[in-house]
Amino acid sequence: MKIAISGKGGVGKTLLAAYLSSMFARDGYSVLAIDADPDANLAATLGFPNPESIVPISDMKDLVEERTGTGGGKPTPYFKLNPKVDDIPEKYAVKYNGLRLMRMGRVKQGGSGCYCGENTLVRSLLAHLLLASNEVIILDTAAGIEHLSRGTAKAVDKLIIVVEPGRRSIETAREISKLAQDIGITNIAIAGNKVRSEAEKEYITSHLTGYEFLGFIPFDQAIVDADLGSSSVLDASPKVAGEVKHIYQTLLAAQPGDISK
């Protein structure tokens, strides 16, 4: 199962990605969590020790140069379009608590410098993981789907857009959905988060008609307090964990056949 999670910054997509990664791992599935959001830290949320020391693939200048033939940010008109990436997960994924994690880094846009090498390596690696990997992939993306392409979109079993009650979050969800459909992702669902009341739940559903809703995660100050106190966020709120477990079970039930463990 390959799951991509997106949404406006701050809505809680990294929290959902961490919960789902942990739940799959605890049930014995082989899990690779991919942090493709440069502004989030999936490793810290999962409780990885020294998360700040995990270097994104796009920042590994020697690796970029070796695999693509171009140095980090060094202008060059020639580089390998199909670099070797199949050995990278085994060499660079960080392991902790029954799952593996990789940070992709930023997919950089053109400008004053050339980032063709970084972009090519990250995109090729992600394509390999989504298309060839026989394990559960949880992809935590930025507020968009820039890491995905038409070639990798077909491998995504579910795109979950996390939405909180609010106009900007709703608008971002619609934009992400349109971009996703443009590259061929059709299995799109909504997960509400930070929901305090039935009125807020109704606000989300009434503004996103026609979408599948996986669940509505309640707001709990305990999550905020745990994050501020540097304690385990995933163990902070039984009611949040309970609703995410419902989402997890819904994903499992919708997947045809058994998922390899």
N, C-alpha and C positions, 0 to 999 in steps of 0.2 A: 504494500500500500504506500502510495506517494501522496503526501498531503502538503499543500502550500498554504501558508497563513499570512494574510495581509490586512491592511486597514490603516486608518489615519494614525499618525504618531501619538502615542500616549493612551490608546484605547485598551491596551492590554493584550495585544497579540503575542508578545513574548511570553507572558504568563500562561496563556493557553497552550502555546507551543511547548513550554516546559512541562506543564501538567500532562499533556498527551504523550510526550516523549517518555516521561517517567512511568506512566501507566502501562504503555506498551512494554517497556523494559521489565517492569515488575511482573508482568504476565509471561515473561520468558521469550519475547520476540527480540530478534536482532534489530537494534535501532541505531540509526545515524541521524543525529540532530544537526541541522545546518543553519548557522547564523549568517543570513545574507542581508541583515539590516545593520549598516555601519553605526547607527545611532542607538542600538540596543545592545544588551549583553545577555544572551541566552545562557552562556556558561555560568555567570553569576547567579542567575535565577535558578538554575539547576543545582547550584551548590558546589560547582567545580572549585577545587582549591586554586588559589592564585589565578583567577580568570583573566586578569589584566596581562598576564604573561603569554596568553595564547595569541600567536601572531597570525593575522589574516593571510590567506594565500596570496592576495594581490600585493601584499607588502613584502613578500619573500623575493627580494630582488634577484638573488642568485638563481633561485628556482625559475623565475620568470625568464631570465636571460638564457639559462640552460635549455629550457623546453621550447622557447619560441624564437630564440636567436635575437632577441632585442632586450636591452637593459631597461630597468624601471624608469620610465619617463624620458628615455633617450630617443630622440627622433631618428627614425630609420624607415625607409620605404619597403623594406623586406623583412618578413617574419613568417614563421610557420603557422599556417591556418589550422592544422590538425596536430597539435602537440601531443606527445605521449602523456597520458594522465592516469592510466589504469593503476599504477603503483602508488599514486599520491595518497589515497585514503589510508592505506595500510601504514604508510610512513609518517603521515602528518596528522591523522585524526587523534584526538586526545580522548583517553578512556577514563571513565569514572562511574562508579555506582551502577554498573551493568549496561551502560550505553556509551556510544562514541559521539564525538562532536567535532565539527570543523567550522572555522570562520572563513567566509569567502572574501570579505572586504568589499570596498566600494567599486561598482562598475562605473568607471570614470568616463565622462564625456569629453569630446574633442575640445581643444582650446589652444592655449599657448604651448602645451607639451603634447607629446604623443604617448598615449596609454594603450596602444594597440596590443602590446604584449600582455599586459595585465588582464585586459578585457578578454582576449582570446583564451588565455589559460583558464580564467574563472568560468567562462561560458562553456568551454570544452569539458572541464571537470564536472560542472553541474549537469551537463548533458549525459556524461558517462554515468554519474550517480543515479540519475532519474531513469535512464534508458536501460542500463546494464546491471545495476545493482539489484540483488535479490534479497532485499531487506526492507524494513519500514523506514521511510525517509520522512522526517518532519522538517519542512523548510520555513524558517521564520524570515519573511521578506520585509523590505522597507514599505513605505506607503505607496506601493505600486508593484509592478511585476517586471522591472527592468532586467532582472537576472534571467528571466525566461524568454524563450524564443519560440517561433512556430515549430521548430524541430523538437523542442523538449516539452512543449505544451501537451502533446498527446499522451505523455507519460504521467501527467498529474491526474490522480484519481479523484481528488477533491480540492477545490480552492475554497478555503474558509475565510470569509471577510468578517473581521471583528468590528462590531459597531457599538458605540455607546449612545445614550440618548442625547441628541444634539444635531443641529442642522449641518455643521461642517463634517461631522462624522458620516452622516447620511450621504452628503454630496460626494465625499471621497469614496464611499462604498460604490456608488453608481459609476464613478469614473473608473475605478478598478475593474468593476464588472464589465464595462464596455471594452476596456483594453484587453481583458482576458478573453472575451468572446472574439475579438478581432484576430487573436493569434490561435484560436481554436479550442480554448478551454470552455466547456459548456457545463460541466458539473460543478456548479457554484452554489454555496450555501452561506447563510448568515448565522453568526453567533453573537447574540446580544451580551454586553458586559456592563458592569457597574450599574445594574438596574435596581432602583430603589423601590419601585411601586408598580402596580398594574398599569397605571397611567403612563409611565415611562415605557413599559413593554408595548402598550398600545401605540405609543408614538412611533416606535421603531417599526412595528408591523404595518402600520397604516401608511408610512412613507416608503416602504420597500415592498410593495405588493408584487406578487408573482414569484417571490423567492422562496427557497426552502429554508426553514429555520431549524437549526440543530438544537438550540436551547437558549436560555437566558440566565447568565451568570449574575448572581446578586452582588451588589456592592457590600463590602465588609471592611470596616476600618481596621480590622486585624491584619489585613493584607498590607495596608499602608504602614501600619506600625511596625510590622515585621521587616519591611523593606528599609524603613528608617533606622531600625535597630540592628540591621545586618544579621537578623536571624532567618531561619528557613521560611521562605515565603510559601512554599508548597505545603508545609505543615501548619500554617497559621490559621486556616479557616475551614472547618469541616463542611460548612454549607456551600462554600465555593467549590471545594473538592468534590462534593456530592453531585453538583450540577455538571461539572466537567466530566465526571464519571458517566453520567447519563449521555453526554455528547460522545464520549469514547465508545460506549456500548452501541449507540446509534450508528457510528461509523463502521464498527465491526459487523453489525447486522446487515448493513447495506452492501458489504463487500462480497461478491460472488466467490464461493469456494473458500478454502482455508488459506490463511496467510502463513508463510513459512516462518517457523520459529528457529 
